[in-house]
Amino acid sequence: MKSKKTLVLGASTNPARYSFLAINRLRNHGHEVVAIGKNEGKVKDVNIISARPQIDDLDTVTLYLNEQNQKQYYDYIFSLKPKRIIFNPGAENEELEQLAKDRGIQPLEACTLVMLSTGQF
């Protein structure tokens, strides 16, 4: 299986958070991960940063932010030209989904953890 470079937006070092679990499982499945969160830290071998770096060859953005907290990232997400955006439970956002479709990016209302465990990622 080919590694899919993935941006985890809303990353957390808190083991109780789904973004923490997603980073671990993505790495366990061999995917390259860039993690952006409010607070810097580390999960497994992935540094959580608060900056917005340019990321080349990005396959997936997986969102762990609510709709209000996503707005500040719209331009950044689109500048990265991902193939798809996964709206995890609690991150659904009709406006961003439509903007993504308009730019040829596939929006998915899904759970990254479930997709990984069922081989759909």
RAFEN-V584966 format. One record per pair of residues at least 4 apart in sequence whose ideal C-beta (glycine too) atoms are under 7 Angstrom apart, sorted by the first residue. I is the first residue (numbers start at 1). J is the second residue. D is the distance in Angstrom with one decimal. If there is no record, write none. Layout:
i->I j->J d->D
i->I j->J d->D
//
This chain:
i->3 j->30 d->5.4
i->3 j->31 d->5.2
i->3 j->32 d->5.4
i->4 j->31 d->5.3
i->4 j->59 d->3.9
i->4 j->60 d->5.6
i->5 j->32 d->4.6
i->5 j->55 d->7.0
i->5 j->57 d->5.7
i->5 j->58 d->5.3
i->5 j->59 d->5.2
i->6 j->26 d->5.6
i->6 j->31 d->5.3
i->6 j->33 d->5.5
i->6 j->59 d->6.4
i->6 j->60 d->4.5
i->6 j->62 d->6.0
i->7 j->34 d->4.9
i->7 j->36 d->6.8
i->7 j->55 d->6.3
i->7 j->58 d->6.0
i->7 j->61 d->4.7
i->7 j->80 d->6.9
i->8 j->19 d->5.6
i->8 j->22 d->5.8
i->8 j->23 d->5.5
i->8 j->33 d->6.1
i->8 j->35 d->4.6
i->8 j->62 d->5.6
i->8 j->64 d->6.7
i->9 j->36 d->5.4
i->9 j->61 d->6.0
i->9 j->63 d->5.3
i->9 j->64 d->6.6
i->9 j->65 d->5.9
i->9 j->73 d->6.2
i->10 j->19 d->5.3
i->10 j->37 d->6.5
i->10 j->63 d->6.3
i->10 j->64 d->3.3
i->10 j->65 d->4.0
i->11 j->19 d->4.9
i->11 j->23 d->6.3
i->11 j->35 d->3.7
i->11 j->36 d->6.0
i->11 j->37 d->3.9
i->11 j->48 d->4.6
i->12 j->17 d->4.0
i->12 j->19 d->5.0
i->12 j->20 d->5.4
i->12 j->37 d->5.7
i->13 j->20 d->6.6
i->13 j->41 d->3.7
i->13 j->42 d->6.9
i->13 j->43 d->6.0
i->13 j->48 d->6.4
i->14 j->20 d->5.8
i->15 j->20 d->5.4
i->18 j->22 d->6.0
i->18 j->64 d->6.1
i->18 j->88 d->6.5
i->18 j->113 d->6.6
i->19 j->23 d->6.6
i->19 j->64 d->3.9
i->20 j->24 d->6.8
i->20 j->43 d->5.7
i->21 j->25 d->6.1
i->21 j->113 d->5.9
i->22 j->26 d->6.0
i->22 j->62 d->6.3
i->22 j->112 d->4.8
i->22 j->113 d->6.0
i->23 j->27 d->6.4
i->23 j->33 d->5.7
i->23 j->35 d->5.7
i->23 j->43 d->4.4
i->23 j->44 d->6.4
i->23 j->46 d->5.4
i->24 j->28 d->6.2
i->24 j->43 d->6.5
i->24 j->44 d->5.5
i->25 j->29 d->6.3
i->25 j->113 d->6.1
i->25 j->116 d->4.9
i->26 j->31 d->4.3
i->26 j->33 d->5.1
i->26 j->116 d->6.9
i->27 j->31 d->6.8
i->27 j->33 d->6.0
i->27 j->44 d->5.0
i->27 j->45 d->6.6
i->27 j->46 d->6.5
i->29 j->116 d->5.7
i->29 j->121 d->6.9
i->33 j->46 d->4.9
i->34 j->55 d->5.5
i->35 j->43 d->6.7
i->35 j->46 d->5.1
i->35 j->48 d->4.5
i->35 j->49 d->7.0
i->36 j->49 d->5.9
i->36 j->50 d->6.9
i->36 j->52 d->6.8
i->37 j->48 d->4.5
i->37 j->50 d->6.7
i->38 j->50 d->6.6
i->40 j->48 d->5.6
i->40 j->49 d->5.9
i->40 j->50 d->5.7
i->41 j->48 d->4.7
i->42 j->46 d->6.8
i->42 j->47 d->5.5
i->42 j->48 d->6.6
i->43 j->48 d->6.4
i->52 j->76 d->4.9
i->55 j->80 d->5.3
i->58 j->80 d->4.8
i->58 j->81 d->6.9
i->58 j->82 d->4.7
i->59 j->82 d->6.5
i->59 j->83 d->5.2
i->60 j->82 d->6.0
i->60 j->83 d->6.8
i->60 j->84 d->5.4
i->60 j->86 d->6.2
i->61 j->77 d->5.6
i->61 j->82 d->4.7
i->61 j->85 d->4.7
i->62 j->86 d->4.3
i->62 j->88 d->6.4
i->62 j->112 d->4.6
i->63 j->70 d->6.4
i->63 j->85 d->6.6
i->63 j->86 d->6.6
i->63 j->87 d->5.6
i->63 j->88 d->6.0
i->63 j->91 d->4.1
i->64 j->88 d->5.8
i->64 j->91 d->6.3
i->65 j->69 d->4.1
i->65 j->70 d->5.0
i->65 j->91 d->6.0
i->66 j->90 d->6.2
i->66 j->91 d->6.5
i->67 j->93 d->4.4
i->70 j->93 d->5.6
i->70 j->96 d->5.8
i->73 j->77 d->5.4
i->74 j->78 d->6.5
i->74 j->96 d->6.6
i->74 j->99 d->6.8
i->75 j->79 d->6.1
i->76 j->80 d->6.9
i->77 j->82 d->6.9
i->77 j->85 d->6.9
i->78 j->103 d->5.9
i->82 j->105 d->6.0
i->83 j->105 d->6.9
i->83 j->106 d->6.5
i->84 j->105 d->6.4
i->84 j->106 d->4.0
i->84 j->108 d->5.9
i->85 j->100 d->5.3
i->85 j->105 d->6.0
i->85 j->107 d->5.3
i->86 j->108 d->5.0
i->86 j->110 d->5.5
i->86 j->112 d->5.5
i->87 j->91 d->4.7
i->87 j->92 d->5.1
i->87 j->93 d->6.3
i->87 j->97 d->6.8
i->87 j->107 d->6.5
i->87 j->108 d->6.7
i->87 j->109 d->4.9
i->88 j->111 d->5.6
i->88 j->112 d->6.0
i->89 j->111 d->6.0
i->92 j->109 d->5.7
i->93 j->97 d->6.2
i->94 j->98 d->6.3
i->95 j->99 d->6.4
i->96 j->100 d->6.2
i->97 j->101 d->6.6
i->97 j->107 d->3.9
i->98 j->102 d->6.4
i->99 j->103 d->6.7
i->100 j->105 d->4.0
i->100 j->107 d->4.6
i->101 j->107 d->6.2
i->110 j->114 d->6.9
i->110 j->115 d->5.7
i->111 j->115 d->6.6
i->112 j->116 d->6.3
i->112 j->121 d->7.0
i->113 j->117 d->6.4
i->114 j->118 d->6.0
i->115 j->120 d->4.4
i->115 j->121 d->4.3
i->116 j->121 d->4.8
//
